[in-house]
Amino acid sequence: MTTILTEGGVPELLDGLERYFEFYNQQRPHSALGGRTPAQAHTETPEV
């Protein structure tokens, strides 16, 4: 059986995922959202 996790184990994996999702949702602009982040798109009032 192959082990994917290394020295840090599950806690290090979870920390890395948390940092990635923070970046993805709070900082990285998305072209499908008109250059906004998902957080901005979620909190903005839709245009009518």
The first five atom37 places (N, CA, C, CB, O) and aatype in JSON, in Angstrom:
{
  "aatype": [12, 16, 16, 9, 10, 16, 6, 7, 7, 19, 14, 6, 10, 10, 3, 7, 10, 6, 1, 18, 13, 6, 13, 18, 2, 5, 5, 1, 14, 8, 15, 0, 10, 7, 7, 1, 16, 14, 0, 5, 0, 8, 16, 6, 16, 14, 6, 19],
  "atom_mask": [
    [1, 1, 1, 1, 1],
    [1, 1, 1, 1, 1],
    [1, 1, 1, 1, 1],
    [1, 1, 1, 1, 1],
    [1, 1, 1, 1, 1],
    [1, 1, 1, 1, 1],
    [1, 1, 1, 1, 1],
    [1, 1, 1, 0, 1],
    [1, 1, 1, 0, 1],
    [1, 1, 1, 1, 1],
    [1, 1, 1, 1, 1],
    [1, 1, 1, 1, 1],
    [1, 1, 1, 1, 1],
    [1, 1, 1, 1, 1],
    [1, 1, 1, 1, 1],
    [1, 1, 1, 0, 1],
    [1, 1, 1, 1, 1],
    [1, 1, 1, 1, 1],
    [1, 1, 1, 1, 1],
    [1, 1, 1, 1, 1],
    [1, 1, 1, 1, 1],
    [1, 1, 1, 1, 1],
    [1, 1, 1, 1, 1],
    [1, 1, 1, 1, 1],
    [1, 1, 1, 1, 1],
    [1, 1, 1, 1, 1],
    [1, 1, 1, 1, 1],
    [1, 1, 1, 1, 1],
    [1, 1, 1, 1, 1],
    [1, 1, 1, 1, 1],
    [1, 1, 1, 1, 1],
    [1, 1, 1, 1, 1],
    [1, 1, 1, 1, 1],
    [1, 1, 1, 0, 1],
    [1, 1, 1, 0, 1],
    [1, 1, 1, 1, 1],
    [1, 1, 1, 1, 1],
    [1, 1, 1, 1, 1],
    [1, 1, 1, 1, 1],
    [1, 1, 1, 1, 1],
    [1, 1, 1, 1, 1],
    [1, 1, 1, 1, 1],
    [1, 1, 1, 1, 1],
    [1, 1, 1, 1, 1],
    [1, 1, 1, 1, 1],
    [1, 1, 1, 1, 1],
    [1, 1, 1, 1, 1],
    [1, 1, 1, 1, 1]
  ],
  "atom_positions": [
    [[0.85, -1.18, 0.0], [0.0, 0.0, 0.0], [0.89, 1.25, 0.0], [-0.97, 0.0, 1.23], [1.88, 1.31, 0.74]],
    [[0.56, 2.22, -0.81], [1.32, 3.46, -0.91], [0.74, 4.5, 0.04], [1.32, 3.98, -2.36], [-0.47, 4.7, 0.08]],
    [[1.61, 5.16, 0.8], [1.2, 6.23, 1.7], [1.45, 7.56, 1.01], [1.94, 6.15, 3.06], [2.56, 7.83, 0.56]],
    [[0.42, 8.39, 0.95], [0.53, 9.68, 0.29], [1.03, 10.74, 1.28], [-0.82, 10.1, -0.32], [1.84, 11.59, 0.92]],
    [[0.54, 10.7, 2.51], [0.93, 11.69, 3.51], [2.36, 11.44, 3.96], [-0.02, 11.66, 4.71], [2.81, 10.29, 4.04]],
    [[3.07, 12.51, 4.26], [4.44, 12.4, 4.72], [4.54, 12.84, 6.18], [5.38, 13.24, 3.84], [3.61, 12.64, 6.95]],
    [[5.64, 13.41, 6.54], [5.97, 13.75, 7.92], [4.86, 14.45, 8.69], [7.17, 14.61, 7.93], [4.55, 14.06, 9.82]],
    [[4.24, 15.49, 8.1], [3.26, 16.28, 8.84], [1.94, 15.6, 9.06], [0.0, 0.0, 0.0], [1.2, 15.95, 9.98]],
    [[1.63, 14.61, 8.23], [0.39, 13.88, 8.39], [-0.85, 14.7, 8.12], [0.0, 0.0, 0.0], [-0.82, 15.71, 7.42]],
    [[-1.95, 14.23, 8.7], [-3.26, 14.83, 8.47], [-3.33, 16.29, 8.94], [-4.33, 14.01, 9.17], [-3.89, 17.11, 8.21]],
    [[-2.8, 16.65, 10.1], [-2.89, 18.06, 10.51], [-2.23, 19.01, 9.5], [-2.24, 18.25, 11.86], [-2.77, 20.09, 9.23]],
    [[-1.1, 18.63, 8.95], [-0.43, 19.48, 7.96], [-1.25, 19.54, 6.67], [0.99, 18.95, 7.65], [-1.34, 20.6, 6.05]],
    [[-1.84, 18.44, 6.29], [-2.7, 18.41, 5.11], [-3.89, 19.35, 5.29], [-3.19, 16.98, 4.83], [-4.19, 20.15, 4.4]],
    [[-4.56, 19.27, 6.42], [-5.72, 20.12, 6.67], [-5.34, 21.59, 6.72], [-6.38, 19.72, 7.98], [-6.09, 22.44, 6.23]],
    [[-4.19, 21.91, 7.29], [-3.71, 23.29, 7.31], [-3.47, 23.8, 5.9], [-2.42, 23.4, 8.14], [-3.85, 24.93, 5.57]],
    [[-2.85, 22.99, 5.06], [-2.6, 23.38, 3.68], [-3.88, 23.59, 2.9], [0.0, 0.0, 0.0], [-3.99, 24.54, 2.12]],
    [[-4.85, 22.72, 3.1], [-6.14, 22.88, 2.42], [-6.86, 24.14, 2.87], [-7.02, 21.66, 2.66], [-7.45, 24.85, 2.06]],
    [[-6.8, 24.41, 4.16], [-7.44, 25.63, 4.68], [-6.81, 26.88, 4.06], [-7.32, 25.68, 6.22], [-7.53, 27.8, 3.68]],
    [[-5.49, 26.91, 3.96], [-4.81, 28.06, 3.36], [-5.15, 28.17, 1.87], [-3.29, 27.95, 3.54], [-5.33, 29.28, 1.37]],
    [[-5.24, 27.05, 1.17], [-5.56, 27.07, -0.25], [-6.99, 27.61, -0.48], [-5.42, 25.65, -0.86], [-7.2, 28.47, -1.33]],
    [[-7.95, 27.11, 0.28], [-9.33, 27.56, 0.1], [-9.49, 29.03, 0.48], [-10.28, 26.7, 0.92], [-10.3, 29.73, -0.13]],
    [[-8.75, 29.49, 1.47], [-8.77, 30.91, 1.83], [-8.29, 31.74, 0.64], [-7.87, 31.17, 3.08], [-8.93, 32.73, 0.28]],
    [[-7.18, 31.35, 0.03], [-6.66, 32.04, -1.14], [-7.65, 31.98, -2.29], [-5.31, 31.43, -1.57], [-7.94, 32.99, -2.92]],
    [[-8.18, 30.79, -2.57], [-9.07, 30.58, -3.71], [-10.34, 31.42, -3.59], [-9.43, 29.1, -3.83], [-10.81, 31.99, -4.58]],
    [[-10.9, 31.49, -2.4], [-12.17, 32.19, -2.21], [-12.03, 33.67, -1.88], [-12.94, 31.53, -1.13], [-12.94, 34.45, -2.19]],
    [[-10.93, 34.08, -1.27], [-10.79, 35.45, -0.78], [-9.87, 36.33, -1.63], [-10.29, 35.43, 0.62], [-10.03, 37.55, -1.64]],
    [[-8.91, 35.73, -2.34], [-7.89, 36.53, -3.02], [-7.84, 36.34, -4.53], [-6.56, 36.22, -2.45], [-7.56, 37.3, -5.25]],
    [[-8.09, 35.15, -5.02], [-7.9, 34.84, -6.43], [-9.1, 35.29, -7.26], [-7.67, 33.33, -6.62], [-10.21, 34.81, -7.04]],
    [[-8.9, 36.22, -8.21], [-10.0, 36.63, -9.07], [-10.38, 35.5, -10.05], [-9.63, 37.91, -9.86], [-9.52, 34.77, -10.52]],
    [[-11.65, 35.38, -10.33], [-12.16, 34.34, -11.22], [-12.77, 35.0, -12.46], [-13.21, 33.45, -10.5], [-13.61, 35.89, -12.35]],
    [[-12.35, 34.55, -13.62], [-12.87, 35.14, -14.87], [-14.37, 34.93, -15.02], [-12.14, 34.54, -16.07], [-15.07, 35.79, -15.56]],
    [[-14.88, 33.79, -14.54], [-16.31, 33.51, -14.64], [-17.15, 34.43, -13.75], [-16.59, 32.05, -14.28], [-18.36, 34.53, -13.91]],
    [[-16.49, 35.1, -12.81], [-17.19, 36.01, -11.91], [-16.86, 37.46, -12.22], [-16.85, 35.7, -10.46], [-16.99, 38.34, -11.36]],
    [[-16.41, 37.71, -13.44], [-16.09, 39.06, -13.86], [-14.88, 39.65, -13.16], [0.0, 0.0, 0.0], [-14.82, 40.86, -12.94]],
    [[-13.93, 38.81, -12.8], [-12.72, 39.27, -12.13], [-12.87, 39.42, -10.63], [0.0, 0.0, 0.0], [-11.94, 39.87, -9.95]],
    [[-14.02, 39.06, -10.11], [-14.25, 39.13, -8.66], [-13.84, 37.82, -8.01], [-15.73, 39.46, -8.36], [-13.72, 36.79, -8.67]],
    [[-13.63, 37.88, -6.71], [-13.39, 36.65, -5.96], [-14.74, 36.03, -5.62], [-12.55, 36.92, -4.67], [-15.75, 36.73, -5.65]],
    [[-14.79, 34.74, -5.29], [-16.05, 34.16, -4.86], [-16.65, 34.88, -3.65], [-15.85, 32.69, -4.53], [-17.86, 35.03, -3.55]],
    [[-15.8, 35.33, -2.73], [-16.3, 36.05, -1.56], [-16.98, 37.35, -1.98], [-15.15, 36.35, -0.58], [-18.03, 37.7, -1.44]],
    [[-16.39, 38.08, -2.93], [-17.0, 39.31, -3.41], [-18.32, 39.02, -4.11], [-16.05, 40.06, -4.36], [-19.31, 39.72, -3.89]],
    [[-18.34, 38.01, -4.94], [-19.56, 37.67, -5.67], [-20.67, 37.26, -4.71], [-19.28, 36.54, -6.67], [-21.84, 37.54, -4.96]],
    [[-20.3, 36.61, -3.64], [-21.29, 36.14, -2.66], [-21.9, 37.29, -1.88], [-20.65, 35.15, -1.7], [-23.08, 37.26, -1.55]],
    [[-21.09, 38.32, -1.57], [-21.58, 39.4, -0.71], [-22.18, 40.58, -1.47], [-20.47, 39.89, 0.16], [-22.89, 41.39, -0.89]],
    [[-21.9, 40.69, -2.77], [-22.41, 41.81, -3.54], [-23.89, 41.63, -3.87], [-21.62, 41.98, -4.83], [-24.38, 40.51, -4.02]],
    [[-24.58, 42.75, -3.98], [-25.97, 42.75, -4.38], [-26.04, 42.5, -5.89], [-26.66, 44.1, -4.0], [-25.34, 43.17, -6.65]],
    [[-26.86, 41.56, -6.32], [-26.95, 41.29, -7.77], [-27.45, 42.52, -8.53], [-27.88, 40.09, -8.05], [-28.3, 43.27, -8.05]],
    [[-26.91, 42.7, -9.73], [-27.36, 43.8, -10.59], [-28.7, 43.44, -11.2], [-26.32, 44.1, -11.7], [-28.93, 42.3, -11.59]],
    [[-29.58, 44.42, -11.28], [-30.92, 44.19, -11.85], [-31.01, 44.78, -13.22], [-32.01, 44.77, -10.96], [-32.06, 44.68, -13.86]]
  ]
}
